[in-house]
Amino acid sequence: MLRTSAYLLLVVKVFVIAREPDIQPLPRGVPYNRGPLYKKSSEFVCFDGSKSIKYDHVNDDYCDCPDGSDEPGTSACPNGKFHCANKGHTPADIPSSRVNDKICDCCDGSDEYSGSVECPNICDELGNSAREQKRKQMEIERKGYAARKILAAEGQKLREEKLQVVIPLKEEKAQLLLKKEELLQMKNLAVEKEATLKDKHREAWLEKNKMKKMVDSKTLFQEIDVDGNQRITLDEIKNLGYLDDNHDGTVSEEEAKAYIAVDSADADVFFNEMYEKIKRMKHEHEKNRKEQELKDTHNGLAPDEDQEKVENDEGDGNRLESDEDSMPPYDEETLKAIEEADTERKRSNCMDVSKNSCIFSSREAESFAEQDFGTDYAWATLKGKCFERTEKQYTYKFCPFERAMQIEKGGVGETSLGSFLLLTNIDSFAYLTLCTRISLHCRNWREWSGELLGKYSKQSYRDGQACWNGPQRSTEVSYYPFLLSALLFVLRSLILAPIEVDIQCGEDSELSEASEPAKCEYRFVFRTPAACNDPDQEEATHVEL
């Protein structure tokens, strides 16, 4: 009995509340939630508390309150707000300056009550259309969310697979480091032996060459020292016809002084200061003489004999010039040491490649597991995939978590619009390898940059190819679930800068829009199930709010 009485009391109370607007109608343009502020009495207090006016002055088409609160239903106050009830559709507030301006703003026509223009009530039609659109979007959201759960399962599986290879890779890396140390020691021993034998061979050649040079110098000295007094004079130098630089048939005193700087030179001075210059001139003279002899005799030879003589004479000339300058081939022992050192170098280099590859693979697996792919890892499956869209003369390419690119039709190569990585290519490899070696925790990716609509609503791709006479290119990609998109319509009137809905969730992942709102700044619209939230849960939350 008590429960029934309580229920009847509640029904009566609800009925009274529901009928209250009929008992005391609200002033025109006032929403129900502000009804208590316009409760009929002798006076009306402006919302900002600046003054009180007679209640009869509310909506009298004269602006009394500085905040415009006394004229919600007329256009008298420039800062006033008129509330469209829009029964059957979505209520809305419009600037009161639009009241009776002969333009239908409210779908129920309530803003044009003066009768100057006829505004039919189309709220039911718009409401039905909006509800149908919302139903379709909710269906897309449900399918997208179902697809997201599949992506999340795949993403978590990928993460587990990456984590499973980390331990074996670390063990392999430890073994490779030990093997590398062993190979390094073997290489150092082989290289040291190689260097020792090569130095020994070179020193022996230098010593032999020096002795030969001393013998040749002594022979040439004796050839020039015609009086046999063990000193060479200026006159004896003048007797050397091959020092005739100007080819006038004699060696002048000036020409001779270019080869002897003293009155007379003994064997030591000749060896240290004169031998190389005079030997070179003598060799050049002999070479020219042989060439001349060849010219004088080749006409009388058969072609084959002529060619053979040319080759023999050229060979003799080359040997004369190079015998003292070229080091002889290495002996068998040295050649074997060189071969062994080269083998150890190759083994060590191969080990470096294997070790670095192992280190990079290990770090790449750890990085994948550490990267933020959402709370359920639904985004993980999108890494490594690319999506394209053609807009006019360009094809845009978007690879989530990696890079964004622009390709001109008929052009060659790709233009980078930005990267999600802090470092790319070789720099990335070197960076991660260095971090691993010095035991630093390094990440090579940017963070999600969404704010207003949540962390996972936007990514920024930076450091793209520089524009001609402009900044470096950059790209912003936003991810907005559908119900948040609807919220943007309301937010447009509350914030200074408009917010465009770049992305709604979708059943499939696709690059649905690409634009350049400012020079070298790009915006991509990316639709994906990974951006879909549970629509039923969001709807329940929305109703509670």
C-alpha positions as CSV (number, residue, x, y, z in Angstrom):
1,M,0.0,0.0,0.0
2,L,2.8,2.4,0.9
3,R,4.7,1.5,-2.3
4,T,1.6,2.2,-4.4
5,S,1.0,5.5,-2.7
6,A,4.6,6.5,-3.3
7,Y,4.3,5.6,-7.0
8,L,1.0,7.6,-7.4
9,L,2.7,10.6,-5.7
10,L,5.6,10.4,-8.1
11,V,3.3,10.3,-11.1
12,V,1.4,13.3,-9.8
13,K,4.7,15.2,-9.2
14,V,6.0,14.4,-12.7
15,F,2.7,15.4,-14.2
16,V,2.8,18.7,-12.3
17,I,6.3,19.4,-13.5
18,A,5.5,18.4,-17.0
19,R,2.5,20.7,-17.0
20,E,4.3,23.6,-15.4
21,P,5.1,25.4,-18.7
22,D,1.4,25.4,-19.6
23,I,0.5,26.9,-16.2
24,Q,3.2,29.6,-16.4
25,P,4.5,30.0,-20.0
26,L,8.1,31.1,-20.4
27,P,9.0,34.3,-22.2
28,R,9.7,33.9,-25.9
29,G,13.3,32.7,-26.6
30,V,14.0,31.3,-23.1
31,P,15.1,27.6,-22.8
32,Y,13.4,25.5,-20.0
33,N,16.6,25.2,-18.1
34,R,16.6,29.0,-17.6
35,G,12.9,29.2,-16.8
36,P,13.5,29.8,-13.0
37,L,15.5,32.9,-13.9
38,Y,12.5,34.4,-15.6
39,K,9.9,33.5,-13.0
40,K,7.2,36.1,-13.1
41,S,7.4,38.7,-10.4
42,S,7.3,42.4,-10.0
43,E,11.0,42.8,-11.0
44,F,13.6,41.1,-13.2
45,V,17.2,41.1,-12.2
46,C,19.8,41.2,-15.1
47,F,21.9,38.1,-15.1
48,D,25.1,40.1,-14.5
49,G,23.4,41.7,-11.5
50,S,24.0,45.2,-12.9
51,K,20.4,46.4,-12.5
52,S,16.8,45.4,-11.8
53,I,13.9,46.3,-14.1
54,K,10.2,45.8,-14.1
55,Y,9.2,42.4,-15.2
56,D,6.9,43.9,-17.9
57,H,10.1,45.3,-19.6
58,V,11.3,41.7,-20.5
59,N,11.0,41.3,-24.3
60,D,9.6,44.8,-24.8
61,D,12.0,45.2,-27.8
62,Y,14.2,47.6,-25.8
63,C,17.6,46.6,-24.4
64,D,17.8,47.4,-20.7
65,C,20.4,44.9,-19.4
66,P,24.0,45.3,-20.5
67,D,24.2,41.5,-20.9
68,G,21.1,41.4,-23.1
69,S,19.3,39.0,-20.7
70,D,16.1,41.0,-20.7
71,E,15.5,40.6,-24.4
72,P,15.8,36.8,-25.2
73,G,12.9,37.0,-27.7
74,T,13.7,40.2,-29.6
75,S,16.6,41.6,-31.6
76,A,16.9,44.6,-29.3
77,C,20.2,43.5,-27.6
78,P,23.2,42.8,-29.9
79,N,24.6,40.3,-27.4
80,G,21.3,38.5,-26.7
81,K,20.6,34.8,-27.3
82,F,17.3,33.4,-28.7
83,H,16.5,29.8,-27.9
84,C,14.9,27.6,-30.6
85,A,12.9,24.8,-28.9
86,N,12.9,22.9,-32.2
87,K,10.6,20.2,-30.9
88,G,11.3,16.9,-32.8
89,H,14.8,17.9,-33.6
90,T,17.8,19.5,-31.8
91,P,17.3,22.6,-29.7
92,A,19.6,25.5,-30.6
93,D,20.6,29.0,-29.5
94,I,21.0,31.7,-32.1
95,P,22.1,35.4,-31.8
96,S,19.0,37.4,-31.0
97,S,20.0,39.8,-33.8
98,R,18.6,37.1,-36.2
99,V,15.1,37.3,-34.7
100,N,12.6,38.6,-37.2
101,D,15.3,39.2,-39.8
102,K,13.1,37.5,-42.5
103,I,15.5,34.5,-42.5
104,C,14.3,31.2,-41.1
105,D,17.0,30.1,-38.6
106,C,14.9,27.8,-36.2
107,C,13.5,24.7,-37.8
108,D,10.2,25.4,-35.9
109,G,10.0,28.9,-37.3
110,S,9.8,30.5,-33.9
111,D,12.5,33.1,-34.6
112,E,10.2,34.7,-37.3
113,Y,7.1,35.2,-35.2
114,S,6.3,38.7,-36.6
115,G,4.8,37.1,-39.7
116,S,6.9,39.0,-42.2
117,V,8.0,35.7,-43.6
118,E,6.4,32.3,-43.4
119,C,8.7,29.7,-41.8
120,P,7.2,26.2,-41.9
121,N,8.0,23.9,-39.0
122,I,10.3,21.3,-40.5
123,C,11.7,20.0,-37.2
124,D,10.1,16.6,-37.5
125,E,11.5,16.2,-41.0
126,L,15.0,17.3,-40.0
127,G,14.8,15.3,-36.8
128,N,13.8,12.1,-38.6
129,S,16.6,12.6,-41.1
130,A,19.1,13.3,-38.4
131,R,18.0,10.3,-36.4
132,E,18.2,8.1,-39.5
133,Q,21.7,9.4,-40.2
134,K,22.6,8.8,-36.6
135,R,21.2,5.3,-36.9
136,K,23.3,4.6,-39.9
137,Q,26.4,6.1,-38.2
138,M,25.7,4.1,-35.1
139,E,25.6,1.0,-37.4
140,I,28.9,2.0,-38.9
141,E,30.2,2.6,-35.4
142,R,29.1,-0.8,-34.2
143,K,30.6,-2.6,-37.2
144,G,33.8,-0.5,-36.8
145,Y,34.0,-1.3,-33.1
146,A,33.6,-5.0,-33.9
147,A,36.4,-4.7,-36.4
148,R,38.4,-2.8,-33.9
149,K,38.2,-5.7,-31.4
150,I,39.6,-7.9,-34.1
151,L,42.4,-5.4,-34.8
152,A,43.1,-5.2,-31.0
153,A,43.4,-9.0,-30.8
154,E,45.8,-9.0,-33.8
155,G,47.7,-6.1,-32.3
156,Q,48.1,-7.8,-28.9
157,K,49.3,-11.0,-30.8
158,L,51.8,-8.9,-32.7
159,R,53.1,-7.4,-29.5
160,E,53.4,-10.8,-27.9
161,E,55.3,-12.1,-30.9
162,K,57.7,-9.2,-30.8
163,L,58.3,-9.7,-27.1
164,Q,58.9,-13.5,-27.6
165,V,61.8,-12.8,-30.0
166,V,63.5,-10.3,-27.7
167,I,64.9,-12.8,-25.2
168,P,66.3,-15.1,-27.9
169,L,67.8,-12.1,-29.7
170,K,69.4,-10.9,-26.6
171,E,70.9,-14.3,-26.0
172,E,72.1,-14.4,-29.6
173,K,73.6,-10.9,-29.2
174,A,75.5,-12.0,-26.1
175,Q,76.9,-15.0,-28.0
176,L,77.8,-12.8,-31.0
177,L,79.6,-10.4,-28.7
178,L,81.7,-13.2,-27.3
179,K,82.4,-14.5,-30.8
180,K,83.2,-11.0,-32.0
181,E,85.8,-10.6,-29.2
182,E,87.4,-13.9,-30.2
183,L,87.5,-12.9,-33.9
184,L,88.8,-9.5,-33.0
185,Q,91.8,-11.1,-31.2
186,M,92.5,-13.4,-34.2
187,K,92.2,-10.4,-36.6
188,N,94.6,-8.3,-34.5
189,L,97.2,-11.1,-34.5
190,A,96.9,-11.6,-38.3
191,V,97.0,-7.9,-39.0
192,E,100.0,-7.5,-36.7
193,K,101.9,-10.3,-38.5
194,E,101.0,-8.9,-41.9
195,A,102.3,-5.4,-40.9
196,T,105.5,-6.9,-39.5
197,L,106.3,-8.9,-42.6
198,K,105.3,-6.0,-45.0
199,D,107.5,-3.6,-43.0
200,K,110.4,-6.1,-43.1
201,H,110.0,-6.5,-46.9
202,R,109.9,-2.8,-47.4
203,E,112.9,-2.1,-45.2
204,A,114.9,-4.8,-47.1
205,W,113.9,-3.2,-50.4
206,L,114.8,0.3,-49.2
207,E,118.1,-0.9,-48.0
208,K,118.8,-2.8,-51.2
209,N,117.6,0.2,-53.2
210,K,119.9,2.5,-51.2
211,M,122.9,0.3,-51.8
212,K,122.1,0.1,-55.5
213,K,121.7,3.8,-55.6
214,M,125.0,4.3,-54.0
215,V,126.7,2.0,-56.5
216,D,125.0,3.7,-59.4
217,S,125.9,7.1,-58.0
218,K,129.5,6.1,-57.7
219,T,129.5,4.8,-61.2
220,L,128.0,8.0,-62.6
221,F,130.4,10.1,-60.4
222,Q,133.4,8.3,-61.9
223,E,131.9,8.7,-65.4
224,I,131.7,12.4,-64.9
225,D,135.1,12.8,-63.0
226,V,137.2,12.5,-66.2
227,D,140.4,13.7,-64.5
228,G,140.0,11.1,-61.7
229,N,140.7,13.5,-58.9
230,Q,137.6,12.4,-56.9
231,R,135.9,15.8,-57.4
232,I,133.5,17.1,-60.0
233,T,133.9,20.6,-61.2
234,L,131.7,23.0,-63.2
235,D,133.7,22.3,-66.4
236,E,133.2,18.6,-66.0
237,I,129.4,19.2,-65.7
238,K,129.6,21.3,-68.9
239,N,131.0,18.3,-70.7
240,L,127.6,16.4,-70.2
241,G,125.8,17.1,-73.4
242,Y,122.5,15.7,-72.1
243,L,122.3,18.7,-69.7
244,D,121.9,21.1,-72.7
245,D,118.4,22.3,-71.7
246,N,118.0,24.8,-74.6
247,H,119.4,22.4,-77.2
248,D,121.8,24.9,-78.6
249,G,124.6,22.3,-78.9
250,T,126.6,23.3,-75.7
251,V,126.0,23.3,-72.0
252,S,126.4,26.9,-70.8
253,E,127.7,27.9,-67.4
254,E,124.2,28.9,-66.3
255,E,122.8,25.5,-67.4
256,A,125.6,23.7,-65.5
257,K,125.1,25.7,-62.3
258,A,121.6,24.3,-62.1
259,Y,123.2,20.9,-61.3
260,I,126.2,22.0,-59.2
261,A,125.9,24.6,-56.5
262,V,129.6,24.5,-55.4
263,D,133.0,25.0,-57.1
264,S,133.6,21.2,-56.9
265,A,131.7,18.3,-55.4
266,D,133.0,15.1,-53.8
267,A,131.2,11.8,-53.9
268,D,129.0,12.5,-50.9
269,V,127.8,15.9,-52.2
270,F,127.2,14.3,-55.5
271,F,125.1,11.5,-54.0
272,N,123.1,13.8,-51.7
273,E,122.5,16.8,-54.0
274,M,123.3,16.1,-57.6
275,Y,122.8,12.4,-58.5
276,E,119.0,12.3,-58.8
277,K,118.8,15.4,-61.1
278,I,121.6,14.3,-63.4
279,K,120.4,10.7,-63.5
280,R,116.9,11.9,-64.5
281,M,118.4,14.1,-67.3
282,K,120.6,11.3,-68.5
283,H,117.6,8.9,-68.6
284,E,115.5,11.4,-70.5
285,H,118.4,11.8,-73.0
286,E,118.7,8.1,-73.5
287,K,115.0,7.7,-74.0
288,N,114.9,10.5,-76.6
289,R,117.9,9.0,-78.4
290,K,116.2,5.6,-78.6
291,E,113.0,7.2,-79.9
292,Q,114.9,9.0,-82.6
293,E,116.8,5.8,-83.6
294,L,113.4,4.1,-83.8
295,K,112.1,6.8,-86.2
296,D,115.2,6.5,-88.3
297,T,114.9,2.7,-88.7
298,H,111.2,1.8,-88.7
299,N,110.7,2.5,-92.4
300,G,113.0,-0.3,-93.3
301,L,111.3,-2.9,-91.1
302,A,108.3,-5.1,-91.8
303,P,105.2,-4.1,-89.8
304,D,105.4,-7.0,-87.3
305,E,109.1,-6.4,-86.8
306,D,108.4,-2.6,-86.4
307,Q,105.7,-3.2,-83.7
308,E,107.9,-5.8,-81.9
309,K,110.8,-3.3,-81.8
310,V,108.5,-0.5,-80.5
311,E,107.3,-2.8,-77.7
312,N,110.8,-3.9,-76.8
313,D,112.2,-0.4,-76.7
314,E,109.3,0.9,-74.7
315,G,109.8,-2.0,-72.2
316,D,113.4,-1.2,-71.9
317,G,112.7,2.4,-71.2
318,N,110.0,1.6,-68.6
319,R,112.3,-0.8,-66.8
320,L,115.1,1.8,-66.8
321,E,112.8,4.2,-65.1
322,S,111.0,1.9,-62.7
323,D,113.6,-0.6,-61.6
324,E,114.8,1.7,-58.8
325,D,111.3,3.2,-57.9
326,S,109.1,0.1,-57.7
327,M,109.1,-2.3,-54.7
328,P,109.5,-5.9,-55.8
329,P,106.7,-8.4,-55.2
330,Y,106.2,-9.8,-51.7
331,D,107.8,-13.1,-50.9
332,E,105.6,-16.2,-50.3
333,E,105.6,-15.8,-46.5
334,T,104.4,-12.2,-46.7
335,L,101.7,-13.0,-49.3
336,K,100.4,-15.7,-47.1
337,A,100.2,-13.3,-44.1
338,I,98.4,-10.8,-46.2
339,E,95.8,-13.4,-47.3
340,E,95.3,-14.6,-43.7
341,A,94.8,-11.0,-42.5
342,D,92.3,-10.3,-45.3
343,T,90.4,-13.4,-44.3
344,E,90.2,-12.4,-40.7
345,R,89.1,-8.9,-41.6
346,K,86.2,-10.3,-43.7
347,R,85.2,-12.7,-40.9
348,S,85.3,-9.8,-38.4
349,N,83.3,-7.5,-40.7
350,C,80.7,-10.3,-41.3
351,M,80.4,-10.7,-37.5
352,D,79.9,-6.9,-37.2
353,V,77.0,-7.1,-39.7
354,S,75.4,-10.0,-37.9
355,K,75.9,-8.4,-34.5
356,N,74.5,-5.0,-35.6
357,S,71.6,-6.8,-37.4
358,C,70.8,-8.7,-34.2
359,I,71.1,-5.5,-32.1
360,F,68.8,-3.7,-34.4
361,S,66.3,-6.5,-34.6
362,S,66.2,-6.7,-30.8
363,R,65.8,-3.0,-30.4
364,E,63.1,-2.9,-33.2
365,A,61.1,-5.6,-31.4
366,E,61.4,-3.8,-28.1
367,S,60.4,-0.5,-29.7
368,F,57.4,-2.1,-31.3
369,A,56.3,-3.5,-27.9
370,E,56.9,-0.1,-26.2
371,Q,55.3,2.1,-28.8
372,D,51.8,3.5,-28.0
373,F,49.4,1.7,-30.2
374,G,46.4,2.6,-28.0
375,T,45.1,1.0,-24.8
376,D,44.1,-2.2,-26.6
377,Y,46.9,-2.2,-29.4
378,A,44.3,-1.9,-32.1
379,W,46.6,0.6,-34.0
380,A,49.5,-1.9,-34.1
381,T,48.3,-3.7,-37.2
382,L,48.4,-0.5,-39.2
383,K,52.2,0.0,-38.8
384,G,53.9,-1.0,-41.9
385,K,50.9,-0.4,-44.1
386,C,50.3,2.5,-46.5
387,F,47.2,4.1,-47.8
388,E,46.9,6.3,-50.9
389,R,44.4,9.0,-52.2
390,T,44.6,11.0,-55.4
391,E,43.5,14.6,-55.3
392,K,43.8,16.6,-58.6
393,Q,47.4,16.3,-59.8
394,Y,48.8,14.7,-56.7
395,T,48.7,11.3,-55.1
396,Y,49.1,11.4,-51.3
397,K,50.5,8.4,-49.5
398,F,50.1,7.9,-45.7
399,C,51.9,5.2,-43.8
400,P,50.7,5.3,-40.1
401,F,53.5,5.7,-37.5
402,E,56.0,6.2,-40.3
403,R,55.7,8.9,-42.9
404,A,53.4,11.0,-45.2
405,M,54.3,11.7,-48.8
406,Q,53.1,13.5,-51.9
407,I,53.6,12.2,-55.5
408,E,53.0,14.4,-58.5
409,K,51.4,12.8,-61.5
410,G,54.1,12.1,-64.0
411,G,56.8,13.1,-61.5
412,V,59.7,11.2,-60.4
413,G,60.2,10.2,-56.7
414,E,58.2,11.2,-53.6
415,T,58.1,14.4,-51.7
416,S,58.2,13.9,-47.9
417,L,55.4,15.7,-46.1
418,G,56.7,14.6,-42.7
419,S,57.7,11.7,-40.6
420,F,56.4,10.2,-37.3
421,L,59.9,9.0,-36.6
422,L,62.4,11.3,-34.9
423,L,65.2,9.8,-37.1
424,T,65.0,7.8,-40.3
425,N,66.9,5.2,-42.3
426,I,70.7,5.0,-41.4
427,D,70.3,7.6,-38.7
428,S,67.7,5.5,-37.0
429,F,69.9,2.4,-37.2
430,A,72.9,4.3,-35.7
431,Y,70.7,6.0,-33.1
432,L,69.2,2.8,-31.8
433,T,72.5,0.9,-32.0
434,L,74.2,3.6,-30.0
435,C,71.4,3.7,-27.4
436,T,71.7,-0.1,-27.0
437,R,75.5,0.0,-26.7
438,I,75.5,2.7,-23.9
439,S,72.4,1.2,-22.2
440,L,70.1,4.2,-22.8
441,H,66.3,3.9,-23.1
442,C,65.7,5.6,-26.4
443,R,62.5,5.9,-28.4
444,N,62.5,6.9,-32.1
445,W,58.9,8.0,-32.5
446,R,56.8,11.0,-31.8
447,E,53.9,11.0,-29.3
448,W,50.2,11.2,-30.1
449,S,49.3,14.9,-30.3
450,G,45.5,14.9,-29.7
451,E,44.2,17.2,-27.0
452,L,40.6,18.4,-27.2
453,L,39.1,15.1,-28.5
454,G,41.5,12.8,-26.6
455,K,45.1,11.7,-26.9
456,Y,44.4,9.2,-29.8
457,S,42.6,11.8,-32.0
458,K,45.6,13.2,-33.8
459,Q,49.1,12.6,-34.9
460,S,51.7,15.1,-36.2
461,Y,54.2,14.3,-38.9
462,R,57.1,16.7,-38.9
463,D,60.4,17.5,-40.6
464,G,59.2,17.0,-44.2
465,Q,61.1,18.2,-47.3
466,A,61.6,22.0,-47.2
467,C,59.3,24.0,-49.4
468,W,60.9,26.4,-52.0
469,N,61.0,29.7,-50.2
470,G,58.9,28.3,-47.4
471,P,59.0,26.2,-44.2
472,Q,59.6,22.4,-43.9
473,R,56.5,20.5,-44.8
474,S,54.4,18.9,-42.0
475,T,51.2,16.9,-41.8
476,E,48.5,16.5,-39.2
477,V,46.3,13.5,-39.1
478,S,43.2,13.4,-36.8
479,Y,41.1,10.5,-35.6
480,Y,37.6,11.4,-34.4
481,P,35.0,8.8,-33.3
482,F,31.5,9.6,-34.7
483,L,29.8,10.7,-31.5
484,L,32.6,13.1,-30.8
485,S,32.1,14.5,-34.3
486,A,28.5,15.3,-33.4
487,L,29.8,17.2,-30.4
488,L,31.9,19.4,-32.6
489,F,28.7,21.1,-34.0
490,V,28.0,22.4,-30.5
491,L,31.6,23.3,-29.8
492,R,31.6,25.6,-32.9
493,S,29.7,28.2,-31.0
494,L,31.8,28.0,-27.9
495,I,35.3,28.4,-29.2
496,L,37.0,31.1,-31.3
497,A,38.5,28.9,-34.0
498,P,36.3,26.4,-35.8
499,I,37.1,22.7,-35.5
500,E,36.7,20.6,-38.7
501,V,35.8,17.0,-38.4
502,D,38.7,15.3,-40.1
503,I,37.9,11.7,-39.3
504,Q,35.1,9.5,-38.3
505,C,35.6,5.8,-37.5
506,G,35.0,3.5,-40.4
507,E,34.5,-0.2,-41.2
508,D,37.8,-0.2,-43.2
509,S,41.0,1.8,-43.0
510,E,41.3,4.4,-45.8
511,L,42.8,7.8,-46.5
512,S,39.5,9.6,-47.2
513,E,40.8,13.2,-47.6
514,A,44.0,15.1,-48.2
515,S,44.3,18.9,-48.3
516,E,46.7,21.7,-47.9
517,P,45.0,24.4,-45.7
518,A,48.2,26.5,-45.5
519,K,51.4,26.5,-47.5
520,C,53.4,23.4,-46.8
521,E,51.0,22.3,-44.0
522,Y,48.9,19.3,-44.9
523,R,45.9,17.7,-43.3
524,F,44.9,14.1,-43.9
525,V,41.5,12.5,-43.1
526,F,42.0,8.9,-42.1
527,R,39.1,6.6,-41.5
528,T,39.8,3.4,-39.6
529,P,38.1,0.9,-37.2
530,A,40.9,1.6,-34.8
531,A,39.3,5.0,-34.1
532,C,35.9,3.5,-33.3
533,N,34.7,3.3,-29.7
534,D,31.8,1.3,-28.3
535,P,28.8,3.3,-29.6
536,D,26.4,1.9,-27.0
537,Q,28.7,2.9,-24.1
538,E,29.2,6.4,-25.6
539,E,25.5,6.8,-26.1
540,A,24.8,5.8,-22.5
541,T,27.5,8.3,-21.3
542,H,26.0,11.0,-23.6
543,V,22.5,10.4,-22.2
544,E,23.8,10.6,-18.6
545,L,25.5,13.9,-19.4
